[in-house]
Amino acid sequence: MTSATHHPGEQTARAALGAVRNEVAKAVVGQDAAVAGILIALLCRGHILLEGVPGVAKTLLVRTLANTLAVDTKRVQFTPDLMPGDITGSLVFDSATSEFTFREGPVFTNLMLADEINRTPPKTQAALLEAMEERQVSIDGRPRPLPTPFLVAATQNPVEYEGTYPLPEAQLDRFLLKVVLPVPPRDDEINILARHAAGFDPRNLGAAGISAVASGADIEVGADAVRRVAVAPAVLSYIVDIARATRISPSLSLGVSPRGATALLSTSRAWAWLNGRDYVTPDDVKALAQSTLAHRLSLRAEAELEGVSVAAVLESAIGSVPVPR
């Protein structure tokens, strides 16, 4: 095994991204899984979906994280009347030159917060997903590349909320990870109130002492390092067998696609690297399986009626696969 120290800059990048987690904790209480998820998505050049009821600090989390990275960030509140051009940008007629010029939409940024993505109609969702997938926007037949790094952190309320357009399976599959932000446990909630009582203002992150501790360059170094993380044949087989176990599960109408298996490979490598290793263990795979795979699965109607959860079905599929020694 080559040691991860062979590449200069790699440890600096890892330390910087580790510092991001401590820095975010100054503003956001107890959402470490979501912070780790966003860092993994950045390292894998993927995108993340954050789900939770209103008021669990989804937006605050992304804004704080953007502040800790010296990157450009934009936020779009998705509404039922949002048009595709409101995201991608559009051609504007300039009367001085009598020509059309392109005005960039908010998608031209490093970290785009798509708030309540399931409140906008499918056409606008599709425009955003095209930008996520292609990392470019085509207007008037001309492709315009998006900046690097480029990450969409989309938030959605749980589907039972009214006035929502749930993302279709094929679009959910475009998100590398989905992290559910829980309502905080009692101790965390007391901590949140104590901070507010002491004068914490979520609209003024500078006053909370949030500063940039990592840069886009650290993410680039990390992303290159993650692709060098070794994966033993037994661990590759383990990932494939987990994906295949979901396809034969009697409770699921839709199992994990090969894209989902590839995603689990990527996220496991990023997690291994963030934890200072240059090889993937079966535990890395297990640690990332729920957030990488659960949103790609669909329950059969009978299973839904029985009140079975996707998480439980996935857990038993993972349990059915022997762990490589």
Secondary structure, DSSP 8 states (H G I E B T S, - for coil): ---GGGSTTHHHHHHHHHHHHHHHTTTS-S-HHHHHHHHHHHHTT--EEEE--TTSSHHHHHHHHHHHEE--EEEEE--TT--HHHHHEEEEEETTTTEEEEEE-TTSSSEEEEETGGGS-HHHHHHHHHHHHHSEEEETTEEEE--SS-EEEEEE--TTSTT-----HHHHTT-SEEEE-----HHHHHHHHHHHHTT--TT-TTTTT----EEHHHHHHHHHHHTT-B--HHHHHHHHHHHHHHHT-TTEEE---HHHHHHHHHHHHHHHHHTT-SB--HHHHHHHHHHHHGGG-EE-HHHHHTT--HHHHHHHHHHTS----
